[in-house]
Amino acid sequence: MPLVGVIGTGLVGGSIAAGLTSSGWDVVGYDADRESLEVALKRGLIGIAVDSVAGILDAPPEIVIVAAPPKATIEILSNLDTSAVVMDVAGIKSAVLDVTGHLEGFVGTHPMAGRESFGPSAASPALFRGASWVVIEGSSAAATEQVVDVIDELGANPVFMSAAAHDEAVAAISHLPQVLAAGLLASASETPDALSLAAGSFRDLTRVAASQPIPWVEILKSNETAVLGAVDALKDELDRIEMAIRSNDDELLAYLSRSREARQSLGAPVSAVRIGLADEPGEIARVGHALEESHVDVRDIQMRHAPYGGGGVLTLSVRAGEEEALRQALEDVGFPAIP
């Protein structure tokens, strides 16, 4: 199996390493954060830990994967000297490509998967299953083929586009939501008692605000032009919504209907199953038994506690088409699903 060097063993790098390791690939890892590297080694995400980028290159790997924040990625790639295939996973691409002209085997990529948790403790070999994984066009066919092999091994779907198209797209569907979540929380915090009443829709809209802020500062600043363009576009939409609210019901209905149709066209990649949990021991264990029996692919788990105690609602998101199997398994252990 190929020997792969992973530089950065946090959530994304650790998950890549975990997926490749579980498939039998040999993985050597390095992280500037010694604790992160030790956790990755202890969890078996990587097979060998080294203490420098030079140690990665000395292995020597057939593929080098740089999984660091944007600024660190640019610095690492600028100084990297290797004939191996190199891929990065940074959330911005134009700035990265600007510093990789000396790397003949470089392929820029970006997996469209993640979570608000961070570090190797949150890493999972299943993180990328079913996710889109952007591959930037223009690299050599041989290097691109090897990178696509990595993406296929991790269960993701390669999507080819230019760096400029990627940066504009992620500004709209990834970077703007991060900013919007921060704005919504700031606004709600100014309204007395609002946050104590927050339920599912607000929590879903603001979930990404729990992400580590430092990498997001780098991402937003590195993609500043596209992000500010997306912010301006949202301002225009808010103006349209304001005019629709001030106008007649038909105009507001038409606007909301168009939004609903756009959302439905996304084709939800997961299906959510909700159950009520009592505030007593053993509830989660029974859910775990149902998951084991149903053999479903769990993509996300969210727990909304009742504000004043007394249990809560557990939402299990599974691959579309598997929800009925999960509902049946839950009912078998005494958990009827909440509509």
C-alpha positions in Angstrom: 0.0 0.0 0.0 1.2 3.6 -0.6 3.1 5.4 2.1 1.4 8.7 2.9 2.8 11.6 4.9 0.2 13.8 6.7 1.3 17.2 7.9 -1.3 18.3 10.5 -3.1 15.8 12.6 -6.1 17.8 13.7 -9.7 17.1 12.8 -9.3 17.0 9.0 -5.8 15.7 8.8 -6.5 13.2 11.6 -9.6 12.0 9.8 -7.7 11.6 6.5 -5.0 9.6 8.3 -7.6 7.5 10.1 -9.5 6.7 6.9 -6.3 5.7 5.1 -4.9 3.7 8.0 -8.1 1.8 8.4 -7.9 0.9 4.7 -4.4 -0.5 5.1 -2.3 2.4 3.9 0.9 3.3 5.8 0.6 6.7 7.3 3.4 8.8 8.9 2.3 12.0 10.6 3.6 15.3 11.9 2.0 18.2 13.8 3.6 21.3 15.2 1.4 20.7 18.2 3.1 17.9 20.0 0.0 17.0 22.0 -2.1 16.7 18.8 0.5 14.4 17.3 0.7 12.2 20.4 -3.1 11.8 20.5 -3.1 10.9 16.8 -0.5 8.2 17.4 -2.2 6.9 20.6 -5.6 6.6 18.7 -3.9 4.8 15.9 -4.8 7.5 13.3 -1.2 7.4 12.1 1.3 4.5 12.3 4.5 6.6 12.8 5.0 10.1 14.3 7.9 12.3 13.3 9.1 15.6 14.7 9.3 17.8 11.6 8.3 18.3 8.0 11.7 17.0 7.0 10.9 13.8 8.9 7.9 13.4 6.7 10.0 13.7 3.6 12.6 11.4 4.9 10.1 8.5 5.1 9.8 9.0 2.0 6.1 9.2 1.1 4.5 8.7 -2.3 1.9 11.4 -1.3 2.2 14.3 1.1 -1.0 15.7 2.5 -0.8 19.2 4.0 -3.7 19.6 6.5 -3.0 22.8 8.3 -4.8 26.2 8.7 -4.4 28.5 5.6 -1.4 30.6 6.7 0.5 27.5 7.9 -0.4 25.7 4.7 0.9 28.5 2.6 4.1 28.6 4.6 4.7 24.9 4.5 4.0 24.6 0.8 6.3 27.6 0.0 9.2 25.8 1.6 8.4 22.3 0.6 10.9 20.6 -1.7 9.8 17.2 -2.9 9.1 15.3 -6.1 6.3 13.4 -4.4 2.7 14.1 -5.1 1.5 16.9 -2.8 -2.1 17.8 -1.9 -3.5 20.4 0.5 -7.0 20.6 2.0 -7.2 24.3 2.9 -10.5 26.2 2.6 -9.0 28.7 0.2 -7.4 27.9 -3.1 -6.2 30.9 -5.1 -3.7 32.0 -2.4 -2.4 28.5 -2.1 -1.8 28.0 -5.8 0.1 31.2 -5.9 3.0 29.6 -3.8 3.1 26.1 -5.3 4.5 26.7 -8.8 7.8 24.9 -7.8 5.9 21.7 -6.9 5.4 19.7 -10.1 3.2 17.2 -8.4 0.9 19.6 -6.5 -2.8 19.3 -6.6 -5.0 21.7 -4.6 -8.1 20.2 -2.9 -10.7 21.0 -0.4 -13.0 18.4 1.3 -16.5 19.9 1.9 -16.9 18.1 5.3 -16.1 19.0 8.9 -17.7 19.7 12.2 -17.6 22.3 15.0 -15.4 19.9 17.1 -11.6 20.1 16.5 -8.4 18.2 17.1 -7.5 14.5 16.6 -9.8 13.4 19.4 -12.8 14.4 17.1 -11.2 12.8 14.0 -13.2 10.0 12.3 -12.4 7.8 9.3 -16.1 8.3 8.3 -15.9 12.1 8.2 -15.7 12.3 4.4 -18.1 9.6 3.3 -20.5 10.9 0.7 -19.1 14.4 0.9 -18.0 16.5 -2.1 -14.2 17.0 -2.3 -13.1 19.8 -4.6 -10.1 19.1 -6.8 -8.6 22.1 -8.5 -8.1 21.8 -12.2 -4.8 22.3 -14.0 -2.4 19.8 -12.3 -0.7 16.9 -14.0 -2.9 14.0 -14.9 -0.7 11.5 -13.0 -0.7 13.6 -9.8 -4.4 14.2 -10.1 -5.1 10.5 -10.5 -3.2 9.7 -7.3 -5.0 12.4 -5.4 -8.4 11.1 -6.6 -7.4 7.6 -5.4 -7.0 9.1 -1.9 -10.4 10.8 -2.1 -12.1 7.6 -3.4 -10.5 5.6 -0.6 -12.0 8.0 2.0 -15.5 7.6 0.4 -15.8 11.2 -0.9 -16.8 12.4 -4.4 -14.3 14.5 -6.4 -15.6 17.7 -7.9 -13.4 19.5 -10.4 -13.3 23.3 -10.7 -10.9 26.2 -10.9 -9.4 27.9 -7.9 -11.4 31.1 -8.5 -14.7 29.3 -8.9 -14.0 27.4 -5.7 -13.2 30.5 -3.6 -16.3 32.3 -4.9 -18.5 29.2 -4.2 -17.3 28.5 -0.7 -17.6 32.2 0.2 -21.4 31.8 -0.5 -22.0 28.4 1.1 -19.4 28.1 3.8 -17.7 31.4 4.7 -20.9 33.5 4.7 -22.8 31.1 6.9 -20.0 31.3 9.5 -20.2 35.1 9.5 -24.0 34.9 9.6 -24.0 32.5 12.5 -21.8 35.0 14.5 -24.1 37.8 13.6 -27.3 36.0 14.6 -25.8 35.1 18.0 -24.6 38.7 18.5 -28.1 40.0 17.6 -30.0 37.5 19.8 -27.7 38.2 22.7 -28.9 41.8 22.7 -32.5 40.6 23.2 -33.4 39.7 26.8 -34.2 36.0 27.3 -33.9 35.2 23.6 -31.1 32.7 23.9 -32.9 30.8 26.7 -35.8 30.2 24.3 -33.6 29.1 21.4 -34.8 25.9 19.8 -34.0 23.7 16.8 -34.0 26.2 14.0 -31.8 28.8 15.7 -29.5 26.1 17.0 -29.1 24.6 13.5 -28.5 28.1 11.9 -25.8 28.9 14.5 -24.2 25.5 15.0 -21.0 26.5 13.1 -20.4 29.4 15.4 -19.0 26.8 17.9 -16.0 26.3 15.6 -12.5 27.4 16.6 -12.3 31.1 15.7 -8.6 31.4 14.8 -8.7 29.3 11.6 -11.8 31.2 10.5 -10.1 34.5 10.9 -7.4 33.2 8.5 -10.0 31.8 6.1 -12.1 34.9 6.0 -9.2 37.2 5.5 -7.5 35.0 2.9 -10.7 35.0 0.8 -11.6 38.6 1.7 -12.8 39.7 -1.8 -15.2 36.8 -2.3 -16.5 36.9 1.3 -17.2 40.6 1.1 -19.0 40.1 -2.2 -21.1 37.4 -0.6 -21.9 39.8 2.3 -23.0 42.5 -0.1 -25.2 40.0 -1.9 -26.8 39.0 1.4 -27.4 42.7 2.2 -29.3 43.0 -1.1 -31.4 39.9 -0.2 -32.2 41.4 3.2 -33.3 44.6 1.5 -35.6 42.5 -0.7 -37.0 40.7 2.3 -37.7 44.0 4.1 -39.5 45.4 1.0 -41.5 42.2 0.8 -42.6 42.4 4.4 -43.6 46.0 4.0 -45.4 45.2 0.8 -48.4 42.8 0.3 -48.6 39.2 1.3 -48.3 37.9 -2.2 -44.8 39.3 -2.7 -43.6 37.9 0.6 -45.2 34.5 -0.2 -43.5 34.5 -3.6 -40.1 35.2 -2.0 -40.4 32.5 0.7 -41.7 30.0 -1.9 -38.7 30.6 -4.1 -36.4 30.0 -1.1 -38.3 26.8 -0.3 -37.9 25.5 -3.8 -34.2 26.3 -3.8 -33.8 24.4 -0.5 -35.7 21.4 -1.8 -33.5 21.2 -4.9 -30.5 20.6 -2.7 -31.7 17.0 -2.1 -30.9 16.4 1.5 -27.9 14.0 1.8 -29.2 12.8 5.2 -32.4 12.1 6.9 -33.1 13.1 10.5 -34.8 10.8 13.1 -35.8 12.5 16.4 -36.6 10.7 19.7 -37.4 12.0 23.2 -35.1 11.0 26.0 -36.1 10.8 29.6 -33.8 12.2 32.3 -32.8 8.8 33.6 -29.8 6.4 33.4 -29.6 3.9 30.4 -31.3 6.0 27.8 -28.2 6.6 25.6 -27.2 2.9 26.0 -30.5 1.8 24.5 -30.0 4.2 21.6 -26.6 2.7 21.1 -28.1 -0.8 21.0 -30.6 0.4 18.4 -27.8 1.9 16.2 -25.9 -1.4 16.5 -28.9 -3.4 15.4 -29.9 -1.2 12.5 -26.4 -1.0 11.0 -27.1 2.5 9.7 -24.5 5.1 8.7 -24.8 7.9 11.3 -23.7 11.2 9.9 -24.5 13.5 12.8 -25.8 13.5 16.4 -27.4 16.5 18.1 -28.8 16.6 21.6 -31.2 19.4 22.6 -31.6 19.4 26.4 -34.9 20.6 27.9 -34.1 24.1 29.2 -35.1 23.3 32.8 -34.2 19.6 33.0 -36.3 16.6 32.3 -34.5 15.0 29.4 -34.5 16.3 25.8 -34.6 15.5 22.1 -31.9 13.5 20.4 -31.6 14.0 16.6 -29.8 11.2 14.7 -28.9 12.1 11.1 -28.4 9.1 8.9 -27.7 8.4 5.2 -30.9 9.1 3.2 -32.9 5.9 2.8 -31.8 4.4 6.1 -34.2 6.3 8.4 -36.9 3.6 8.4 -34.4 0.9 9.6 -33.3 3.2 12.4 -36.9 4.1 13.4 -37.8 0.4 13.6 -34.7 -0.4 15.7 -35.5 2.5 18.0 -39.1 1.4 18.4 -37.9 -2.1 19.3 -36.1 -0.7 22.3 -38.9 1.6 23.3 -38.2 4.8 21.5 -41.0 5.9 19.1 -39.7 8.6 16.7 -41.0 12.1 17.0 -42.6 13.3 13.8 
